[in-house]
């Protein structure tokens, strides 16, 4: 009984002590710097951002900070095929709805369109003398031979199947991001329009929901003609009839990630499902001297034509 009384007094003392000591969830603040850039072969404009960590004004809520934590005045250079490219810093008006109120600040180069398989080195000298460095190699996905030679090239397929099949080259430990779109034009407008086609429709809570491709290591897609027909029938808007539209083709837009982006996206997907809430997002970085990510991807396109009879049957001719 005596020991039990001592135990109770100990618990009460701990409770009183806990009430007197304020909890401080903040670790000592350390200034850190990050470089982020994704190099692409489908444009000659390459963009890089430099940012720094910050401490919220109230010590807890990051949304209280309304000043963009961009690093201004750095010297950013890239090397491609033994040529030095100096990136310019610039700002544009902010159009997003984030907590930041000032302009968006970034670094860019206009005349660099890297090709598959090539390396790009980057070096950013910050105003405080800190040097951030990294390297990326674009995936070696050349346009010729990337897609399989036996892929379907017409809709419907020549052999009468009720689905189309498109396959592509396999790279070890690489993710792909396919996007299937119908390209078309509206009468009187020369601007090319796109209608995304899902892989299939799934009944979710009584509603037919389109399911679109995500990052994958699978090297092919099969799409049912019924899904394509449904996407075609969804193109007309308002009172316009189908004769106001010219259907061009289906474009399989394939993004091939480099090893850096593959590792990053794979780390985000590990162990995540509909019943999982992640509290420990991975702190991935491939930047020497700081944090962030410098990666690349290659885009290749595969075009499939519609036969005239097929479009006519759907009312487009």
C-alpha positions in Angstrom: 0.0 0.0 0.0 2.9 2.3 0.8 4.5 1.7 -2.6 1.1 2.3 -4.3 0.8 5.7 -2.5 4.3 6.7 -3.6 3.4 5.7 -7.2 0.3 7.9 -7.1 2.3 10.9 -5.7 4.8 10.4 -8.6 2.1 10.5 -11.2 0.6 13.7 -9.7 4.0 15.3 -9.6 4.6 14.5 -13.3 1.2 15.9 -14.2 1.8 19.2 -12.4 5.3 19.4 -13.9 3.9 18.8 -17.4 1.5 21.6 -17.0 4.2 24.0 -16.1 6.6 23.2 -19.0 5.5 24.6 -22.5 5.8 22.2 -25.4 8.0 23.5 -28.2 7.5 21.5 -31.4 10.2 23.5 -33.3 13.7 22.2 -33.8 16.5 24.8 -34.1 16.0 26.6 -37.5 18.6 25.8 -40.2 18.7 27.7 -43.5 18.6 25.3 -46.4 18.6 25.8 -50.1 16.9 23.8 -52.9 17.3 23.6 -56.7 14.5 22.2 -58.8 14.5 21.6 -62.6 13.2 19.1 -65.1 14.9 19.1 -68.5 12.7 18.2 -71.5 13.3 17.3 -75.1 9.9 18.6 -76.3 10.8 22.3 -75.8 13.8 24.6 -76.2 12.9 26.5 -73.0 14.4 25.0 -69.8 13.4 26.3 -66.4 15.0 26.0 -63.0 13.9 27.4 -59.6 16.0 28.2 -56.5 14.3 28.4 -53.1 15.3 28.6 -49.5 13.7 27.3 -46.3 12.0 29.8 -44.0 10.6 30.0 -40.5 6.9 30.9 -40.2 6.2 34.2 -38.5 4.1 32.4 -35.8 6.7 29.6 -35.6 4.2 26.9 -36.6 1.9 27.6 -39.6 3.8 27.9 -43.0 0.8 29.6 -44.6 1.6 32.7 -42.5 4.5 33.4 -44.8 3.4 35.5 -47.8 6.8 36.2 -49.3 8.0 33.8 -52.0 11.1 32.1 -50.7 12.9 32.3 -54.0 16.6 32.9 -54.2 17.4 35.9 -56.3 20.7 37.0 -57.9 22.3 33.5 -58.3 24.6 32.6 -61.1 23.1 29.5 -62.8 25.0 27.7 -65.6 24.4 24.4 -67.5 26.7 22.4 -69.7 25.4 20.4 -72.6 27.6 18.8 -75.3 30.6 20.8 -74.0 28.7 24.1 -74.4 28.1 26.5 -71.5 24.6 27.9 -71.2 23.9 30.8 -68.8 20.4 31.0 -67.4 18.7 34.3 -66.9 16.7 35.2 -63.9 13.2 36.6 -64.4 9.8 37.1 -62.8 6.2 36.7 -64.0 3.0 37.8 -62.4 1.5 35.2 -60.1 -1.7 33.6 -61.2 -2.1 30.8 -58.6 -4.0 31.0 -55.3 -1.1 30.2 -53.0 -0.3 32.3 -49.9 2.5 34.1 -51.7 1.6 37.6 -52.9 4.7 38.6 -54.9 5.8 37.5 -58.4 7.0 34.1 -59.4 10.8 34.1 -59.7 12.8 31.5 -61.8 15.8 31.0 -64.1 15.5 30.0 -67.7 17.3 29.4 -71.0 15.6 29.7 -74.4 17.8 27.9 -76.8 18.5 24.6 -75.3 16.6 21.5 -76.5 18.4 18.4 -75.2 18.2 15.1 -77.1 17.6 11.6 -75.8 20.6 9.9 -74.1 22.5 13.2 -73.5 23.9 14.5 -70.2 23.2 18.0 -68.7 25.2 19.4 -65.8 24.0 22.3 -63.7 25.8 24.6 -61.3 24.2 27.3 -59.2 26.3 29.8 -57.3 24.1 31.5 -54.7 24.7 35.1 -53.5 26.0 33.7 -50.1 28.7 31.7 -51.9 27.0 28.3 -51.5 27.4 26.1 -54.6 24.6 23.7 -55.7 25.4 21.1 -58.4 23.7 18.1 -60.1 23.6 16.0 -63.3 20.9 14.4 -65.3 20.9 12.1 -68.4 17.9 12.1 -70.6 16.5 8.6 -71.2 17.9 7.1 -74.4 14.5 6.9 -76.0 15.0 7.8 -79.7 11.9 8.5 -81.8 12.9 5.9 -84.4 12.3 2.4 -82.9 10.8 3.5 -79.6 7.3 2.3 -80.4 6.9 -1.3 -81.6 6.8 -1.9 -85.4 3.6 -4.1 -85.0 1.6 -1.4 -83.2 -1.9 -0.6 -84.5 -1.8 2.3 -87.0 -5.5 2.6 -87.9 -8.8 2.6 -86.1 -10.3 0.1 -86.3 -7.3 -2.3 -86.5 -6.7 -4.0 -89.8 -7.4 -7.5 -88.3 -10.8 -6.6 -87.0 -10.1 -6.6 -83.3 -12.3 -4.5 -81.0 -9.3 -2.8 -79.3 -6.1 -1.1 -80.3 -2.7 -2.1 -79.0 0.4 0.2 -78.6 3.7 -1.0 -77.1 7.1 0.6 -76.7 10.7 0.0 -75.8 11.5 -1.3 -72.3 14.2 0.4 -70.2 15.3 -1.2 -66.8 14.0 0.6 -63.7 12.3 3.4 -65.7 8.7 4.7 -65.3 6.5 5.7 -68.3 3.6 8.2 -68.3 1.3 7.6 -71.3 -1.5 10.0 -72.3 -3.9 9.1 -75.1 -5.7 12.0 -76.8 -7.9 12.5 -79.8 -6.8 15.6 -81.8 -9.4 17.5 -83.7 -10.3 21.0 -85.1 -13.4 23.1 -84.8 -14.8 24.6 -88.0 -13.4 28.1 -88.5 -10.6 27.6 -86.0 -7.1 26.5 -86.9 -6.1 25.7 -83.3 -5.6 22.0 -82.6 -7.8 20.7 -79.8 -7.4 17.6 -77.7 -9.8 15.2 -76.0 -8.2 12.9 -73.5 -9.2 9.2 -73.8 -9.3 7.1 -70.6 -8.0 3.5 -70.4 -11.5 2.5 -69.4 -14.6 3.5 -67.4 -15.2 2.1 -64.0 -18.4 2.1 -62.0 -17.6 3.9 -58.7 -20.5 4.5 -56.3 -23.0 4.1 -59.1 -21.2 6.6 -61.4 -19.3 5.7 -64.6 -15.8 7.2 -63.9 -13.0 7.5 -66.5 -9.7 5.9 -65.4 -6.7 7.6 -67.0 -3.1 6.2 -67.3 -0.7 6.9 -64.5 3.1 6.3 -64.0 3.8 2.7 -64.9 6.5 0.2 -65.7 4.2 -1.7 -68.1 5.3 -1.3 -71.7 2.0 -1.3 -73.6 -1.6 -0.1 -73.5 -4.8 -1.7 -74.9 -7.8 0.5 -75.4 -11.3 -0.8 -76.2 -13.0 0.7 -79.3 -16.1 1.3 -77.1 -14.0 3.6 -74.9 -12.7 5.5 -78.0 -16.2 5.8 -79.4 -17.5 7.3 -76.1 -14.7 9.8 -76.1 -15.5 10.8 -79.7 -19.1 11.3 -78.8 -18.2 13.6 -75.9 -16.3 16.0 -78.2 -19.3 18.1 -79.5 -20.1 21.0 -77.1 -23.3 23.0 -76.7 -25.5 23.0 -79.8 -22.7 22.1 -82.2 -23.2 19.0 -84.3 -20.5 16.6 -85.3 -20.2 18.2 -88.8 -18.6 21.2 -87.1 -15.6 19.1 -86.1 -12.7 17.6 -88.0 -11.2 14.6 -86.3 -7.4 14.2 -87.0 -6.1 11.2 -85.2 -5.2 9.6 -81.9 -1.9 10.8 -80.4 -0.3 8.5 -77.8 1.9 11.0 -75.9 4.6 9.1 -74.1 6.7 10.6 -71.3 9.8 8.5 -70.4 11.2 9.6 -67.0 14.9 9.5 -66.2 16.3 7.6 -63.2 15.9 10.6 -60.9 12.2 11.2 -61.6 11.6 7.4 -61.6 13.1 7.1 -58.1 11.2 10.1 -56.9 7.8 9.0 -58.1 8.4 5.4 -57.0 9.3 6.6 -53.5 6.0 8.5 -53.3 4.0 5.4 -54.4 5.6 2.9 -52.0 3.1 1.5 -49.6 0.3 4.0 -50.5 -3.2 2.8 -51.1 -6.7 4.1 -50.5 -6.5 3.3 -46.8 -3.0 4.9 -46.2 -2.2 8.3 -44.9 1.6 9.1 -45.1 3.1 11.1 -42.3 6.7 10.6 -43.4 7.0 11.7 -47.0 10.5 10.8 -48.4 13.0 13.6 -48.4 14.5 12.8 -51.9 17.3 14.9 -53.3 20.0 14.6 -55.9 21.5 18.0 -55.4 25.1 18.3 -54.2 25.5 21.1 -51.6 21.7 21.4 -51.0 18.4 19.9 -51.6 15.9 19.5 -54.4 15.7 17.5 -57.7 17.4 17.9 -61.1 15.9 15.4 -63.5 14.7 15.0 -67.1 12.3 13.2 -69.4 11.9 12.4 -73.0 8.5 12.7 -74.9 7.7 10.6 -77.9 4.5 10.6 -79.9 2.7 7.8 -81.8 -0.1 8.6 -84.1 -3.0 6.4 -85.1 -5.4 7.3 -87.9 -9.1 6.9 -88.1 -10.5 5.3 -91.2 -13.1 7.5 -93.1 -15.8 4.8 -92.7 -15.2 4.6 -89.0 -15.7 8.3 -88.5 -18.6 8.4 -90.9 -20.4 5.7 -88.9 -20.1 8.0 -85.8 -21.6 11.0 -87.7 -18.4 13.0 -88.3 -18.5 12.9 -92.1 
